[in-house]
């Protein structure tokens, strides 16, 4: 019996102050790439979602606008995959379409499974 573990893929992109939104055609092409990735890797349990660049942060009970302004990159989205080990999870992550974006990175973290 093969055991598998869940991994969180955290997508990060550089903070961009002047980003032009994609056209409808560009958006459809990007979504097709994501769907192709999902089809190629059935171990993707949850495609997750993109995160808007706005948010709030709570530190010591104080709410501030977020994400953290001191950061050079922001968390832009996530997915959850199931894999036998880190190497298998990394193989899935390396094929992720987010890496086509300049400066994008993926952090791969094993879920604790509580």
Secondary structure as the mmCIF struct_conf table of DSSP 4:
data_model
#
loop_
_struct_conf.conf_type_id
_struct_conf.id
_struct_conf.beg_label_comp_id
_struct_conf.beg_label_asym_id
_struct_conf.beg_label_seq_id
_struct_conf.end_label_comp_id
_struct_conf.end_label_asym_id
_struct_conf.end_label_seq_id
STRN STRN1 UNK A 5 UNK A 14
BEND BEND1 UNK A 17 UNK A 18
HELX_LH_PP_P HELX_LH_PP_P1 UNK A 19 UNK A 23
HELX_RH_AL_P HELX_RH_AL_P1 UNK A 24 UNK A 40
TURN_TY1_P TURN_TY1_P1 UNK A 42 UNK A 43
STRN STRN2 UNK A 44 UNK A 50
BEND BEND2 UNK A 53 UNK A 53
STRN STRN3 UNK A 55 UNK A 59
TURN_TY1_P TURN_TY1_P2 UNK A 60 UNK A 61
STRN STRN4 UNK A 62 UNK A 66
BEND BEND3 UNK A 67 UNK A 67
TURN_TY1_P TURN_TY1_P3 UNK A 69 UNK A 70
BEND BEND4 UNK A 72 UNK A 72
STRN STRN5 UNK A 73 UNK A 83
BEND BEND5 UNK A 84 UNK A 85
HELX_RH_AL_P HELX_RH_AL_P2 UNK A 86 UNK A 94
TURN_TY1_P TURN_TY1_P4 UNK A 95 UNK A 95
HELX_RH_3T_P HELX_RH_3T_P1 UNK A 97 UNK A 100
BEND BEND6 UNK A 101 UNK A 101
TURN_TY1_P TURN_TY1_P5 UNK A 102 UNK A 103
STRN STRN6 UNK A 105 UNK A 110
#
